[in-house]
Amino acid sequence: MYTNFFEKVRPNHVPEYQVKSNLKFLSESMGYNMEEREIDHVDVDKSLIKSGDFFGSVRLDGTSPMIMYGTGAHLGHCLMALWFDDELYIVESQGAGYWPVFGIQRTKFDDWIEMARKRDYNVVWLPLKDEYRQMFDEEKAHEWFNKTDGLSYGYHNFIFGWIDTARDNLPTLLADHFAPVLFALVEKLDFNLAYNFFVEGMNKRLGVENYDIAMIAELAAK
């Protein structure tokens, strides 16, 4: 049911009008103009891919551009290649909007590429430089993945980054008081949602627990 719901509200292929509107948004909000490429499909020999290599993706469906705007990045999703024995995997944290699994996970490279193609993802492969590849500890990467496999996605950490400073981390064009005003309204409708995205982070930064936004504002004003 969960996957079928997202298939209905998020079609596999991104409509052309949506692509154009997303490109316009990125250009006007970030000054970032994605370059259109004549070659839009390249088969990569996976034997050339090494553990630790970086993969990035963008899907012009609204979600990726909002993440790009919110983080100041030119990618909507970050992934890593990691070999397990003789099989290449993509390791990532997913929200299961298009993928069948939620949370930290690994997917066989061939399967991941096929899913990305079907869903109109723009994918880039950035191999590690030799100097950094020598520093990459594959055994520790395996240990860390095995320890965290299946943990929650942690998407609200995006906005936690906004409040690491008073205003320096806020996206361009976003007013300083946007987040607290927005989540004060959200808090009245869904307290848990507001808490997960914003209030919990403010509690941590102020060294308190279970404060709502009104209590946080009163504490911050002292």
C-alpha positions in Angstrom: 0.0 0.0 0.0 2.8 2.4 0.9 4.6 2.0 -2.4 1.4 2.0 -4.4 0.4 5.3 -2.8 3.7 7.0 -3.9 3.4 5.5 -7.4 0.1 7.3 -7.7 1.2 10.7 -6.5 4.7 10.5 -7.9 4.7 9.0 -11.4 7.8 7.2 -12.5 8.5 9.7 -15.3 8.8 13.4 -14.7 6.5 15.4 -17.0 8.2 17.9 -19.3 6.3 20.9 -17.8 7.6 19.9 -14.3 11.2 19.6 -15.6 11.0 23.1 -17.0 9.4 24.6 -13.9 12.0 23.0 -11.6 14.9 24.3 -13.8 13.4 27.7 -13.7 13.1 27.6 -9.9 16.8 26.5 -9.5 17.9 29.3 -11.8 15.8 32.0 -10.1 16.3 31.0 -6.5 19.9 29.8 -6.6 21.4 31.2 -9.8 22.1 27.6 -10.8 21.5 26.6 -14.4 21.7 22.9 -15.1 23.5 22.2 -18.4 21.5 20.3 -20.9 23.6 17.4 -22.4 23.2 15.8 -25.8 24.2 12.4 -24.4 21.8 11.5 -21.6 22.7 7.8 -21.1 26.1 6.2 -20.5 26.8 2.6 -19.5 29.5 2.5 -16.9 31.7 -0.6 -16.5 31.1 -1.3 -12.8 34.5 -2.9 -12.5 36.0 0.6 -12.8 34.0 1.8 -9.7 35.8 1.5 -6.4 34.5 1.5 -2.8 34.2 5.0 -1.5 33.4 6.6 -4.9 30.7 9.3 -4.7 27.4 9.3 -6.6 25.0 12.2 -6.7 21.5 12.4 -8.1 18.8 14.9 -9.0 15.2 14.3 -10.0 13.4 17.3 -11.3 10.2 16.6 -9.5 10.2 19.3 -6.9 11.7 17.3 -4.1 15.4 17.4 -5.3 15.3 21.1 -6.2 13.8 22.0 -2.7 16.6 20.0 -1.0 19.1 21.7 -3.3 17.7 25.1 -2.4 17.5 24.2 1.3 21.1 23.0 1.5 22.7 25.2 -1.1 23.9 22.1 -3.0 23.8 21.2 -6.7 22.6 17.7 -5.9 19.4 16.4 -4.3 20.8 13.1 -3.0 24.2 11.7 -2.1 25.2 8.1 -2.3 28.4 6.0 -2.1 29.6 2.9 -3.9 30.8 0.0 -1.7 31.9 -3.5 -2.7 30.8 -6.4 -0.5 32.9 -9.4 -1.5 32.4 -9.6 -5.3 29.3 -7.5 -5.5 29.0 -3.7 -6.0 26.4 -1.9 -4.0 25.1 1.6 -3.7 24.7 2.5 0.0 22.4 5.4 0.9 19.7 6.7 3.2 16.3 6.8 1.5 12.8 8.1 2.3 11.2 5.3 0.2 9.3 7.8 -2.0 10.4 5.8 -5.0 12.5 3.1 -3.6 10.9 0.0 -2.0 12.9 0.3 1.3 13.0 3.1 3.9 16.1 4.1 5.8 19.8 3.3 5.5 20.2 0.5 3.0 22.3 -1.1 0.3 21.1 -2.0 -3.2 23.0 -3.9 -5.9 24.5 -1.5 -8.3 22.7 -2.9 -11.4 19.3 -2.9 -9.6 19.9 0.7 -8.4 20.8 2.0 -11.9 17.7 0.3 -13.4 15.4 2.0 -10.8 17.1 5.4 -11.3 16.6 5.1 -15.1 12.9 4.2 -14.7 12.4 7.2 -12.5 14.2 9.8 -14.6 17.1 10.4 -12.1 20.1 12.5 -13.3 23.1 10.6 -11.8 26.7 11.6 -11.7 29.7 9.4 -10.7 32.7 11.1 -9.1 35.6 8.7 -8.4 37.8 9.5 -5.4 41.2 11.0 -6.2 44.0 8.6 -5.6 45.2 10.4 -2.5 41.8 10.1 -0.9 41.3 6.6 -2.1 44.4 5.6 -0.1 42.9 7.1 3.0 39.5 5.3 2.6 39.2 2.4 5.0 36.8 -0.1 3.3 36.7 -2.4 6.4 35.5 0.4 8.6 33.0 1.4 6.0 31.6 -2.1 6.1 31.5 -2.0 9.9 29.7 1.3 10.0 27.2 0.2 7.4 26.4 -3.1 9.2 25.9 -1.1 12.4 23.5 1.4 10.9 21.7 -0.7 8.3 18.0 -0.1 8.6 18.1 3.0 10.7 15.7 5.8 10.0 16.3 8.2 7.1 16.8 11.3 9.3 15.5 13.8 6.7 14.7 16.5 9.4 18.5 17.0 9.8 18.3 19.2 6.7 16.5 21.9 8.6 18.6 21.3 11.8 21.5 22.6 9.7 19.6 25.9 9.2 19.7 26.7 12.9 23.3 25.9 13.5 23.8 29.7 13.2 21.4 32.6 13.7 21.0 33.3 9.9 24.2 32.3 8.0 22.9 28.9 7.0 19.5 29.9 5.8 18.7 29.5 2.1 18.8 32.6 -0.1 15.6 34.7 -0.2 14.4 33.1 3.0 13.5 35.5 5.8 15.3 35.1 9.1 12.1 34.4 11.0 10.5 32.1 8.4 11.3 28.8 10.2 10.0 29.7 13.7 6.8 31.3 12.3 6.1 28.4 9.9 6.7 25.7 12.5 4.7 27.7 15.2 1.7 27.2 12.8 2.6 23.6 12.0 2.9 22.9 15.7 -0.8 23.7 16.2 -1.8 21.2 13.5 0.8 18.4 14.1 3.0 18.8 17.1 5.2 15.8 16.3 5.9 17.0 12.8 7.0 20.4 14.0 9.0 18.8 16.8 10.9 16.4 14.4 11.7 19.1 11.9 12.5 22.1 14.1 11.6 22.1 17.7 13.8 19.2 18.7 16.8 20.9 17.2 16.1 24.1 19.1 15.7 22.2 22.3 19.1 20.6 21.8 20.8 23.9 21.0 19.3 25.6 24.1 20.1 22.7 26.4 16.4 22.1 27.4 13.9 19.3 26.8 10.2 19.3 25.7 9.9 23.0 25.1 7.4 24.1 22.5 8.1 27.1 20.2 6.4 29.6 22.5 8.6 28.5 25.5 11.7 28.5 23.3 10.9 32.1 22.2 10.5 33.2 25.8 13.8 31.5 26.8 15.7 33.0 23.8 14.3 36.5 24.7 15.8 36.5 28.2 
